[in-house]
Amino acid sequence: MSLSTSWLLLPVVRNFVTSAKSNINCHRASIARIGRLTYTRKYPTILVQSDGSTLNIRYHEPRKIIKMPLDLSTLTEAERKKRIEARKPKIKVVIEEEIHDDFNLSTYKHLWKK
């Protein structure tokens, strides 16, 4: 390419570069939705491990605490039975009170005498 040819193409290239530039700023999301399949925002979350230790992580959903499940194979037999019994539904005890009726009509007889 000669010097004169490149000099003629320079304004065309300059217009193409500046016209292809889009004005992206903070107000773009309020005008139209952002076309993303996954959002890049991560929320601060506390991860509680089964041994009780905690880690501060970034999670894709807004949650406060995530508790990891306990591995029952690491427990002793007594602790395992205790945990399994705690998971079972409790049997509700229905207490029926026996009403002791010692009402005597003759004690209030004087109230309806004329």
Backbone atoms as SQL, in Angstrom:
CREATE TABLE atoms (id INTEGER PRIMARY KEY, chain TEXT, resi INTEGER, resn TEXT, atom TEXT, x REAL, y REAL, z REAL);
INSERT INTO atoms VALUES
  (1, 'A', 1, 'MET', 'N', 0.839, -1.169, 0.000),
  (2, 'A', 1, 'MET', 'CA', 0.000, 0.000, 0.000),
  (3, 'A', 1, 'MET', 'C', 0.886, 1.234, 0.000),
  (4, 'A', 2, 'SER', 'N', 0.524, 2.160, -0.816),
  (5, 'A', 2, 'SER', 'CA', 1.318, 3.372, -0.872),
  (6, 'A', 2, 'SER', 'C', 0.876, 4.339, 0.207),
  (7, 'A', 3, 'LEU', 'N', 1.633, 5.335, 0.381),
  (8, 'A', 3, 'LEU', 'CA', 1.366, 6.338, 1.408),
  (9, 'A', 3, 'LEU', 'C', 0.075, 7.092, 1.142),
  (10, 'A', 4, 'SER', 'N', -0.225, 7.368, -0.089),
  (11, 'A', 4, 'SER', 'CA', -1.446, 8.104, -0.420),
  (12, 'A', 4, 'SER', 'C', -2.695, 7.255, -0.202),
  (13, 'A', 5, 'THR', 'N', -2.598, 5.956, -0.417),
  (14, 'A', 5, 'THR', 'CA', -3.745, 5.071, -0.218),
  (15, 'A', 5, 'THR', 'C', -4.070, 4.935, 1.271),
  (16, 'A', 6, 'SER', 'N', -3.066, 4.794, 2.091),
  (17, 'A', 6, 'SER', 'CA', -3.316, 4.685, 3.537),
  (18, 'A', 6, 'SER', 'C', -3.843, 6.001, 4.093),
  (19, 'A', 7, 'TRP', 'N', -3.445, 7.106, 3.490),
  (20, 'A', 7, 'TRP', 'CA', -3.936, 8.407, 3.933),
  (21, 'A', 7, 'TRP', 'C', -5.417, 8.569, 3.614),
  (22, 'A', 8, 'LEU', 'N', -5.890, 7.971, 2.554),
  (23, 'A', 8, 'LEU', 'CA', -7.298, 8.043, 2.179),
  (24, 'A', 8, 'LEU', 'C', -8.168, 7.118, 3.041),
  (25, 'A', 9, 'LEU', 'N', -7.636, 6.019, 3.471),
  (26, 'A', 9, 'LEU', 'CA', -8.397, 5.055, 4.279),
  (27, 'A', 9, 'LEU', 'C', -8.473, 5.443, 5.753),
  (28, 'A', 10, 'LEU', 'N', -7.613, 6.319, 6.197),
  (29, 'A', 10, 'LEU', 'CA', -7.577, 6.694, 7.607),
  (30, 'A', 10, 'LEU', 'C', -8.896, 7.290, 8.108),
  (31, 'A', 11, 'PRO', 'N', -9.566, 8.232, 7.414),
  (32, 'A', 11, 'PRO', 'CA', -10.845, 8.747, 7.913),
  (33, 'A', 11, 'PRO', 'C', -11.934, 7.687, 7.955),
  (34, 'A', 12, 'VAL', 'N', -11.921, 6.744, 7.034),
  (35, 'A', 12, 'VAL', 'CA', -12.921, 5.674, 7.009),
  (36, 'A', 12, 'VAL', 'C', -12.745, 4.774, 8.224),
  (37, 'A', 13, 'VAL', 'N', -11.522, 4.410, 8.524),
  (38, 'A', 13, 'VAL', 'CA', -11.243, 3.560, 9.680),
  (39, 'A', 13, 'VAL', 'C', -11.584, 4.293, 10.964),
  (40, 'A', 14, 'ARG', 'N', -11.261, 5.566, 11.038),
  (41, 'A', 14, 'ARG', 'CA', -11.540, 6.349, 12.237),
  (42, 'A', 14, 'ARG', 'C', -13.053, 6.450, 12.482),
  (43, 'A', 15, 'ASN', 'N', -13.848, 6.660, 11.439),
  (44, 'A', 15, 'ASN', 'CA', -15.306, 6.739, 11.593),
  (45, 'A', 15, 'ASN', 'C', -15.896, 5.393, 11.991),
  (46, 'A', 16, 'PHE', 'N', -15.361, 4.315, 11.430),
  (47, 'A', 16, 'PHE', 'CA', -15.865, 2.993, 11.770),
  (48, 'A', 16, 'PHE', 'C', -15.598, 2.652, 13.230),
  (49, 'A', 17, 'VAL', 'N', -14.449, 2.966, 13.752),
  (50, 'A', 17, 'VAL', 'CA', -14.089, 2.670, 15.142),
  (51, 'A', 17, 'VAL', 'C', -14.939, 3.494, 16.096),
  (52, 'A', 18, 'THR', 'N', -15.129, 4.767, 15.784),
  (53, 'A', 18, 'THR', 'CA', -15.891, 5.611, 16.697),
  (54, 'A', 18, 'THR', 'C', -17.384, 5.353, 16.617),
  (55, 'A', 19, 'SER', 'N', -17.888, 4.930, 15.451),
  (56, 'A', 19, 'SER', 'CA', -19.321, 4.674, 15.333),
  (57, 'A', 19, 'SER', 'C', -19.707, 3.334, 15.947),
  (58, 'A', 20, 'ALA', 'N', -18.798, 2.373, 15.987),
  (59, 'A', 20, 'ALA', 'CA', -19.098, 1.064, 16.569),
  (60, 'A', 20, 'ALA', 'C', -19.067, 1.103, 18.085),
  (61, 'A', 21, 'LYS', 'N', -18.565, 2.181, 18.631),
  (62, 'A', 21, 'LYS', 'CA', -18.480, 2.297, 20.086),
  (63, 'A', 21, 'LYS', 'C', -19.876, 2.539, 20.653),
  (64, 'A', 22, 'SER', 'N', -20.293, 1.722, 21.604),
  (65, 'A', 22, 'SER', 'CA', -21.608, 1.910, 22.219),
  (66, 'A', 22, 'SER', 'C', -21.442, 2.642, 23.542),
  (67, 'A', 23, 'ASN', 'N', -22.434, 3.401, 23.874),
  (68, 'A', 23, 'ASN', 'CA', -22.387, 4.168, 25.121),
  (69, 'A', 23, 'ASN', 'C', -22.950, 3.316, 26.257),
  (70, 'A', 24, 'ILE', 'N', -22.098, 2.586, 26.915),
  (71, 'A', 24, 'ILE', 'CA', -22.510, 1.741, 28.026),
  (72, 'A', 24, 'ILE', 'C', -22.136, 2.469, 29.311),
  (73, 'A', 25, 'ASN', 'N', -23.137, 2.722, 30.139),
  (74, 'A', 25, 'ASN', 'CA', -22.885, 3.364, 31.423),
  (75, 'A', 25, 'ASN', 'C', -23.782, 2.740, 32.477),
  (76, 'A', 26, 'CYS', 'N', -23.908, 3.366, 33.632),
  (77, 'A', 26, 'CYS', 'CA', -24.641, 2.794, 34.750),
  (78, 'A', 26, 'CYS', 'C', -26.154, 2.795, 34.530),
  (79, 'A', 27, 'HIS', 'N', -26.663, 3.555, 33.560),
  (80, 'A', 27, 'HIS', 'CA', -28.104, 3.641, 33.338),
  (81, 'A', 27, 'HIS', 'C', -28.613, 2.621, 32.328),
  (82, 'A', 28, 'ARG', 'N', -27.729, 1.818, 31.770),
  (83, 'A', 28, 'ARG', 'CA', -28.129, 0.871, 30.737),
  (84, 'A', 28, 'ARG', 'C', -29.100, -0.180, 31.266),
  (85, 'A', 29, 'ALA', 'N', -28.896, -0.673, 32.491),
  (86, 'A', 29, 'ALA', 'CA', -29.745, -1.724, 33.037),
  (87, 'A', 29, 'ALA', 'C', -31.136, -1.214, 33.359),
  (88, 'A', 30, 'SER', 'N', -31.307, 0.078, 33.581),
  (89, 'A', 30, 'SER', 'CA', -32.634, 0.612, 33.876),
  (90, 'A', 30, 'SER', 'C', -33.461, 0.782, 32.611),
  (91, 'A', 31, 'ILE', 'N', -32.824, 0.880, 31.465),
  (92, 'A', 31, 'ILE', 'CA', -33.547, 1.045, 30.196),
  (93, 'A', 31, 'ILE', 'C', -33.973, -0.314, 29.650),
  (94, 'A', 32, 'ALA', 'N', -33.091, -1.269, 29.642),
  (95, 'A', 32, 'ALA', 'CA', -33.389, -2.607, 29.124),
  (96, 'A', 32, 'ALA', 'C', -32.695, -3.620, 30.023),
  (97, 'A', 33, 'ARG', 'N', -33.213, -4.837, 29.984),
  (98, 'A', 33, 'ARG', 'CA', -32.599, -5.856, 30.835),
  (99, 'A', 33, 'ARG', 'C', -31.231, -6.229, 30.304),
  (100, 'A', 34, 'ILE', 'N', -30.379, -6.679, 31.192),
  (101, 'A', 34, 'ILE', 'CA', -29.048, -7.117, 30.804),
  (102, 'A', 34, 'ILE', 'C', -29.172, -8.552, 30.313),
  (103, 'A', 35, 'GLY', 'N', -28.770, -8.811, 29.107),
  (104, 'A', 35, 'GLY', 'CA', -28.958, -10.131, 28.511),
  (105, 'A', 35, 'GLY', 'C', -27.906, -11.124, 28.917),
  (106, 'A', 36, 'ARG', 'N', -27.923, -11.567, 30.146),
  (107, 'A', 36, 'ARG', 'CA', -26.964, -12.550, 30.635),
  (108, 'A', 36, 'ARG', 'C', -27.700, -13.811, 31.036),
  (109, 'A', 37, 'LEU', 'N', -27.073, -14.932, 30.802),
  (110, 'A', 37, 'LEU', 'CA', -27.642, -16.182, 31.286),
  (111, 'A', 37, 'LEU', 'C', -27.320, -16.383, 32.755),
  (112, 'A', 38, 'THR', 'N', -26.115, -16.037, 33.153),
  (113, 'A', 38, 'THR', 'CA', -25.735, -16.119, 34.559),
  (114, 'A', 38, 'THR', 'C', -25.200, -14.757, 34.981),
  (115, 'A', 39, 'TYR', 'N', -25.595, -14.327, 36.153),
  (116, 'A', 39, 'TYR', 'CA', -25.155, -13.047, 36.666),
  (117, 'A', 39, 'TYR', 'C', -23.863, -13.224, 37.448),
  (118, 'A', 40, 'THR', 'N', -23.000, -12.258, 37.343),
  (119, 'A', 40, 'THR', 'CA', -21.671, -12.393, 37.921),
  (120, 'A', 40, 'THR', 'C', -21.613, -11.991, 39.378),
  (121, 'A', 41, 'ARG', 'N', -22.680, -11.461, 39.929),
  (122, 'A', 41, 'ARG', 'CA', -22.656, -11.011, 41.315),
  (123, 'A', 41, 'ARG', 'C', -22.612, -12.202, 42.256),
  (124, 'A', 42, 'LYS', 'N', -21.767, -12.122, 43.247),
  (125, 'A', 42, 'LYS', 'CA', -21.661, -13.146, 44.284),
  (126, 'A', 42, 'LYS', 'C', -21.926, -12.473, 45.618),
  (127, 'A', 43, 'TYR', 'N', -22.632, -13.162, 46.499),
  (128, 'A', 43, 'TYR', 'CA', -23.033, -12.595, 47.775),
  (129, 'A', 43, 'TYR', 'C', -22.176, -13.167, 48.904),
  (130, 'A', 44, 'PRO', 'N', -21.812, -12.343, 49.897),
  (131, 'A', 44, 'PRO', 'CA', -21.017, -12.867, 51.021),
  (132, 'A', 44, 'PRO', 'C', -21.859, -13.807, 51.875),
  (133, 'A', 45, 'THR', 'N', -21.334, -14.988, 52.130),
  (134, 'A', 45, 'THR', 'CA', -22.061, -16.043, 52.838),
  (135, 'A', 45, 'THR', 'C', -21.115, -16.735, 53.792),
  (136, 'A', 46, 'ILE', 'N', -21.657, -17.218, 54.906),
  (137, 'A', 46, 'ILE', 'CA', -20.866, -17.986, 55.876),
  (138, 'A', 46, 'ILE', 'C', -21.148, -19.467, 55.646),
  (139, 'A', 47, 'LEU', 'N', -20.093, -20.243, 55.425),
  (140, 'A', 47, 'LEU', 'CA', -20.192, -21.684, 55.248),
  (141, 'A', 47, 'LEU', 'C', -19.772, -22.351, 56.545),
  (142, 'A', 48, 'VAL', 'N', -20.690, -23.107, 57.153),
  (143, 'A', 48, 'VAL', 'CA', -20.408, -23.818, 58.400),
  (144, 'A', 48, 'VAL', 'C', -20.162, -25.276, 58.051),
  (145, 'A', 49, 'GLN', 'N', -18.953, -25.741, 58.338),
  (146, 'A', 49, 'GLN', 'CA', -18.623, -27.132, 58.039),
  (147, 'A', 49, 'GLN', 'C', -19.121, -28.038, 59.156),
  (148, 'A', 50, 'SER', 'N', -19.076, -29.343, 58.917),
  (149, 'A', 50, 'SER', 'CA', -19.640, -30.300, 59.870),
  (150, 'A', 50, 'SER', 'C', -18.860, -30.352, 61.179),
  (151, 'A', 51, 'ASP', 'N', -17.587, -29.942, 61.183),
  (152, 'A', 51, 'ASP', 'CA', -16.813, -29.938, 62.426),
  (153, 'A', 51, 'ASP', 'C', -16.994, -28.649, 63.218),
  (154, 'A', 52, 'GLY', 'N', -17.777, -27.693, 62.699),
  (155, 'A', 52, 'GLY', 'CA', -18.057, -26.452, 63.415),
  (156, 'A', 52, 'GLY', 'C', -17.242, -25.270, 62.931),
  (157, 'A', 53, 'SER', 'N', -16.260, -25.494, 62.074),
  (158, 'A', 53, 'SER', 'CA', -15.457, -24.383, 61.571),
  (159, 'A', 53, 'SER', 'C', -16.253, -23.599, 60.525),
  (160, 'A', 54, 'THR', 'N', -15.954, -22.304, 60.394),
  (161, 'A', 54, 'THR', 'CA', -16.681, -21.452, 59.466),
  (162, 'A', 54, 'THR', 'C', -15.727, -20.837, 58.452),
  (163, 'A', 55, 'LEU', 'N', -16.258, -20.599, 57.268),
  (164, 'A', 55, 'LEU', 'CA', -15.520, -19.952, 56.190),
  (165, 'A', 55, 'LEU', 'C', -16.396, -18.854, 55.601),
  (166, 'A', 56, 'ASN', 'N', -15.797, -17.737, 55.246),
  (167, 'A', 56, 'ASN', 'CA', -16.505, -16.692, 54.532),
  (168, 'A', 56, 'ASN', 'C', -16.285, -16.920, 53.042),
  (169, 'A', 57, 'ILE', 'N', -17.385, -17.162, 52.314),
  (170, 'A', 57, 'ILE', 'CA', -17.290, -17.439, 50.885),
  (171, 'A', 57, 'ILE', 'C', -18.188, -16.480, 50.128),
  (172, 'A', 58, 'ARG', 'N', -18.079, -16.492, 48.808),
  (173, 'A', 58, 'ARG', 'CA', -18.959, -15.745, 47.920),
  (174, 'A', 58, 'ARG', 'C', -19.857, -16.771, 47.240),
  (175, 'A', 59, 'TYR', 'N', -21.198, -16.604, 47.367),
  (176, 'A', 59, 'TYR', 'CA', -22.167, -17.579, 46.843),
  (177, 'A', 59, 'TYR', 'C', -23.065, -16.894, 45.830),
  (178, 'A', 60, 'HIS', 'N', -23.537, -17.645, 44.845),
  (179, 'A', 60, 'HIS', 'CA', -24.302, -17.045, 43.757),
  (180, 'A', 60, 'HIS', 'C', -25.729, -16.683, 44.146),
  (181, 'A', 61, 'GLU', 'N', -26.216, -17.133, 45.296),
  (182, 'A', 61, 'GLU', 'CA', -27.548, -16.770, 45.777),
  (183, 'A', 61, 'GLU', 'C', -27.404, -15.980, 47.066),
  (184, 'A', 62, 'PRO', 'N', -28.303, -15.043, 47.320),
  (185, 'A', 62, 'PRO', 'CA', -28.200, -14.280, 48.576),
  (186, 'A', 62, 'PRO', 'C', -28.658, -15.109, 49.772),
  (187, 'A', 63, 'ARG', 'N', -27.722, -15.727, 50.454),
  (188, 'A', 63, 'ARG', 'CA', -27.997, -16.501, 51.670),
  (189, 'A', 63, 'ARG', 'C', -27.078, -16.019, 52.769),
  (190, 'A', 64, 'LYS', 'N', -27.533, -16.152, 54.010),
  (191, 'A', 64, 'LYS', 'CA', -26.730, -15.720, 55.146),
  (192, 'A', 64, 'LYS', 'C', -25.752, -16.830, 55.568),
  (193, 'A', 65, 'ILE', 'N', -26.304, -18.036, 55.793),
  (194, 'A', 65, 'ILE', 'CA', -25.488, -19.149, 56.301),
  (195, 'A', 65, 'ILE', 'C', -25.817, -20.401, 55.489),
  (196, 'A', 66, 'ILE', 'N', -24.793, -21.169, 55.163),
  (197, 'A', 66, 'ILE', 'CA', -24.966, -22.488, 54.551),
  (198, 'A', 66, 'ILE', 'C', -24.294, -23.485, 55.483),
  (199, 'A', 67, 'LYS', 'N', -25.072, -24.476, 55.926),
  (200, 'A', 67, 'LYS', 'CA', -24.541, -25.480, 56.846),
  (201, 'A', 67, 'LYS', 'C', -24.343, -26.787, 56.092),
  (202, 'A', 68, 'MET', 'N', -23.130, -27.298, 56.128),
  (203, 'A', 68, 'MET', 'CA', -22.814, -28.552, 55.453),
  (204, 'A', 68, 'MET', 'C', -23.353, -29.724, 56.281),
  (205, 'A', 69, 'PRO', 'N', -23.803, -30.806, 55.627),
  (206, 'A', 69, 'PRO', 'CA', -24.345, -31.949, 56.371),
  (207, 'A', 69, 'PRO', 'C', -23.246, -32.694, 57.123),
  (208, 'A', 70, 'LEU', 'N', -23.654, -33.336, 58.201),
  (209, 'A', 70, 'LEU', 'CA', -22.726, -34.084, 59.045),
  (210, 'A', 70, 'LEU', 'C', -22.518, -35.479, 58.468),
  (211, 'A', 71, 'ASP', 'N', -21.292, -35.924, 58.423),
  (212, 'A', 71, 'ASP', 'CA', -20.971, -37.262, 57.937),
  (213, 'A', 71, 'ASP', 'C', -21.121, -38.240, 59.094),
  (214, 'A', 72, 'LEU', 'N', -22.148, -39.098, 59.016),
  (215, 'A', 72, 'LEU', 'CA', -22.429, -40.023, 60.119),
  (216, 'A', 72, 'LEU', 'C', -21.377, -41.121, 60.248),
  (217, 'A', 73, 'SER', 'N', -20.618, -41.365, 59.200),
  (218, 'A', 73, 'SER', 'CA', -19.607, -42.429, 59.275),
  (219, 'A', 73, 'SER', 'C', -18.427, -42.041, 60.167),
  (220, 'A', 74, 'THR', 'N', -18.263, -40.755, 60.439),
  (221, 'A', 74, 'THR', 'CA', -17.152, -40.321, 61.290),
  (222, 'A', 74, 'THR', 'C', -17.516, -40.342, 62.773),
  (223, 'A', 75, 'LEU', 'N', -18.781, -40.550, 63.112),
  (224, 'A', 75, 'LEU', 'CA', -19.215, -40.536, 64.511),
  (225, 'A', 75, 'LEU', 'C', -19.063, -41.911, 65.143),
  (226, 'A', 76, 'THR', 'N', -19.067, -41.936, 66.474),
  (227, 'A', 76, 'THR', 'CA', -19.071, -43.209, 67.184),
  (228, 'A', 76, 'THR', 'C', -20.469, -43.799, 67.115),
  (229, 'A', 77, 'GLU', 'N', -20.585, -45.054, 67.511),
  (230, 'A', 77, 'GLU', 'CA', -21.880, -45.738, 67.422),
  (231, 'A', 77, 'GLU', 'C', -22.935, -45.091, 68.322),
  (232, 'A', 78, 'ALA', 'N', -22.546, -44.667, 69.520),
  (233, 'A', 78, 'ALA', 'CA', -23.498, -44.031, 70.435),
  (234, 'A', 78, 'ALA', 'C', -23.964, -42.678, 69.900),
  (235, 'A', 79, 'GLU', 'N', -23.032, -41.889, 69.369),
  (236, 'A', 79, 'GLU', 'CA', -23.400, -40.589, 68.807),
  (237, 'A', 79, 'GLU', 'C', -24.284, -40.756, 67.572),
  (238, 'A', 80, 'ARG', 'N', -23.991, -41.770, 66.751),
  (239, 'A', 80, 'ARG', 'CA', -24.787, -42.024, 65.562),
  (240, 'A', 80, 'ARG', 'C', -26.225, -42.379, 65.926),
  (241, 'A', 81, 'LYS', 'N', -26.411, -43.249, 66.931),
  (242, 'A', 81, 'LYS', 'CA', -27.764, -43.625, 67.365),
  (243, 'A', 81, 'LYS', 'C', -28.512, -42.427, 67.933),
  (244, 'A', 82, 'LYS', 'N', -27.796, -41.592, 68.675),
  (245, 'A', 82, 'LYS', 'CA', -28.411, -40.400, 69.263),
  (246, 'A', 82, 'LYS', 'C', -28.889, -39.438, 68.167),
  (247, 'A', 83, 'ARG', 'N', -28.084, -39.235, 67.124),
  (248, 'A', 83, 'ARG', 'CA', -28.456, -38.346, 66.011),
  (249, 'A', 83, 'ARG', 'C', -29.624, -38.901, 65.213),
  (250, 'A', 84, 'ILE', 'N', -29.626, -40.207, 64.969),
  (251, 'A', 84, 'ILE', 'CA', -30.708, -40.824, 64.207),
  (252, 'A', 84, 'ILE', 'C', -32.016, -40.756, 64.991),
  (253, 'A', 85, 'GLU', 'N', -31.960, -40.952, 66.299),
  (254, 'A', 85, 'GLU', 'CA', -33.166, -40.843, 67.139),
  (255, 'A', 85, 'GLU', 'C', -33.697, -39.416, 67.163),
  (256, 'A', 86, 'ALA', 'N', -32.797, -38.438, 67.124),
  (257, 'A', 86, 'ALA', 'CA', -33.233, -37.036, 67.113),
  (258, 'A', 86, 'ALA', 'C', -33.924, -36.675, 65.807),
  (259, 'A', 87, 'ARG', 'N', -33.604, -37.356, 64.717),
  (260, 'A', 87, 'ARG', 'CA', -34.233, -37.086, 63.425),
  (261, 'A', 87, 'ARG', 'C', -35.643, -37.645, 63.334),
  (262, 'A', 88, 'LYS', 'N', -35.940, -38.682, 64.095),
  (263, 'A', 88, 'LYS', 'CA', -37.261, -39.314, 64.032),
  (264, 'A', 88, 'LYS', 'C', -38.320, -38.370, 64.601),
  (265, 'A', 89, 'PRO', 'N', -39.535, -38.438, 64.085),
  (266, 'A', 89, 'PRO', 'CA', -40.586, -37.551, 64.603),
  (267, 'A', 89, 'PRO', 'C', -40.961, -37.917, 66.029),
  (268, 'A', 90, 'LYS', 'N', -41.216, -36.892, 66.800),
  (269, 'A', 90, 'LYS', 'CA', -41.576, -37.088, 68.204),
  (270, 'A', 90, 'LYS', 'C', -43.046, -37.504, 68.306),
  (271, 'A', 91, 'ILE', 'N', -43.338, -38.377, 69.260),
  (272, 'A', 91, 'ILE', 'CA', -44.715, -38.796, 69.520),
  (273, 'A', 91, 'ILE', 'C', -45.324, -37.807, 70.494),
  (274, 'A', 92, 'LYS', 'N', -46.429, -37.211, 70.069),
  (275, 'A', 92, 'LYS', 'CA', -47.086, -36.232, 70.923),
  (276, 'A', 92, 'LYS', 'C', -47.917, -36.947, 71.986),
  (277, 'A', 93, 'VAL', 'N', -47.716, -36.553, 73.222),
  (278, 'A', 93, 'VAL', 'CA', -48.442, -37.134, 74.339),
  (279, 'A', 93, 'VAL', 'C', -49.663, -36.265, 74.608),
  (280, 'A', 94, 'VAL', 'N', -50.831, -36.871, 74.523),
  (281, 'A', 94, 'VAL', 'CA', -52.076, -36.144, 74.771),
  (282, 'A', 94, 'VAL', 'C', -52.481, -36.396, 76.218),
  (283, 'A', 95, 'ILE', 'N', -52.534, -35.332, 76.974),
  (284, 'A', 95, 'ILE', 'CA', -52.914, -35.435, 78.384),
  (285, 'A', 95, 'ILE', 'C', -54.378, -35.042, 78.508),
  (286, 'A', 96, 'GLU', 'N', -55.179, -35.997, 78.949),
  (287, 'A', 96, 'GLU', 'CA', -56.605, -35.720, 79.154),
  (288, 'A', 96, 'GLU', 'C', -56.815, -35.464, 80.635),
  (289, 'A', 97, 'GLU', 'N', -57.290, -34.274, 80.917),
  (290, 'A', 97, 'GLU', 'CA', -57.536, -33.937, 82.315),
  (291, 'A', 97, 'GLU', 'C', -58.911, -34.441, 82.732),
  (292, 'A', 98, 'GLU', 'N', -58.938, -35.052, 83.895),
  (293, 'A', 98, 'GLU', 'CA', -60.205, -35.542, 84.426),
  (294, 'A', 98, 'GLU', 'C', -60.841, -34.414, 85.233),
  (295, 'A', 99, 'ILE', 'N', -62.016, -34.057, 84.825),
  (296, 'A', 99, 'ILE', 'CA', -62.703, -32.952, 85.495),
  (297, 'A', 99, 'ILE', 'C', -63.404, -33.488, 86.739),
  (298, 'A', 100, 'HIS', 'N', -63.051, -32.894, 87.852),
  (299, 'A', 100, 'HIS', 'CA', -63.658, -33.299, 89.124),
  (300, 'A', 100, 'HIS', 'C', -64.822, -32.344, 89.401),
  (301, 'A', 101, 'ASP', 'N', -66.027, -32.865, 89.338),
  (302, 'A', 101, 'ASP', 'CA', -67.213, -32.035, 89.477),
  (303, 'A', 101, 'ASP', 'C', -67.794, -32.228, 90.882),
  (304, 'A', 102, 'ASP', 'N', -67.721, -31.200, 91.705),
  (305, 'A', 102, 'ASP', 'CA', -68.314, -31.254, 93.046),
  (306, 'A', 102, 'ASP', 'C', -69.341, -30.128, 93.222),
  (307, 'A', 103, 'PHE', 'N', -70.038, -29.833, 92.142),
  (308, 'A', 103, 'PHE', 'CA', -71.043, -28.777, 92.179),
  (309, 'A', 103, 'PHE', 'C', -72.275, -29.284, 92.925),
  (310, 'A', 104, 'ASN', 'N', -72.738, -28.464, 93.863),
  (311, 'A', 104, 'ASN', 'CA', -73.922, -28.807, 94.639),
  (312, 'A', 104, 'ASN', 'C', -74.964, -27.714, 94.405),
  (313, 'A', 105, 'LEU', 'N', -76.090, -28.083, 93.868),
  (314, 'A', 105, 'LEU', 'CA', -77.142, -27.138, 93.532),
  (315, 'A', 105, 'LEU', 'C', -77.782, -26.530, 94.790),
  (316, 'A', 106, 'SER', 'N', -77.804, -27.248, 95.862),
  (317, 'A', 106, 'SER', 'CA', -78.463, -26.760, 97.083),
  (318, 'A', 106, 'SER', 'C', -77.715, -25.582, 97.721),
  (319, 'A', 107, 'THR', 'N', -76.437, -25.406, 97.427),
  (320, 'A', 107, 'THR', 'CA', -75.698, -24.265, 97.986),
  (321, 'A', 107, 'THR', 'C', -76.129, -22.938, 97.370),
  (322, 'A', 108, 'TYR', 'N', -76.696, -22.968, 96.170),
  (323, 'A', 108, 'TYR', 'CA', -77.161, -21.747, 95.504),
  (324, 'A', 108, 'TYR', 'C', -78.685, -21.641, 95.501),
  (325, 'A', 109, 'LYS', 'N', -79.359, -22.442, 96.303),
  (326, 'A', 109, 'LYS', 'CA', -80.816, -22.468, 96.342),
  (327, 'A', 109, 'LYS', 'C', -81.407, -21.152, 96.845),
  (328, 'A', 110, 'HIS', 'N', -80.701, -20.491, 97.717),
  (329, 'A', 110, 'HIS', 'CA', -81.201, -19.245, 98.300),
  (330, 'A', 110, 'HIS', 'C', -81.239, -18.095, 97.285),
  (331, 'A', 111, 'LEU', 'N', -80.563, -18.209, 96.161),
  (332, 'A', 111, 'LEU', 'CA', -80.511, -17.140, 95.168),
  (333, 'A', 111, 'LEU', 'C', -81.775, -17.073, 94.309),
  (334, 'A', 112, 'TRP', 'N', -82.485, -18.157, 94.108),
  (335, 'A', 112, 'TRP', 'CA', -83.689, -18.114, 93.277),
  (336, 'A', 112, 'TRP', 'C', -84.980, -18.251, 94.066),
  (337, 'A', 113, 'LYS', 'N', -84.929, -18.166, 95.384),
  (338, 'A', 113, 'LYS', 'CA', -86.150, -18.113, 96.191),
  (339, 'A', 113, 'LYS', 'C', -86.733, -16.723, 96.120),
  (340, 'A', 114, 'LYS', 'N', -88.061, -16.628, 96.000),
  (341, 'A', 114, 'LYS', 'CA', -88.711, -15.327, 95.990),
  (342, 'A', 114, 'LYS', 'C', -89.286, -14.978, 97.307);
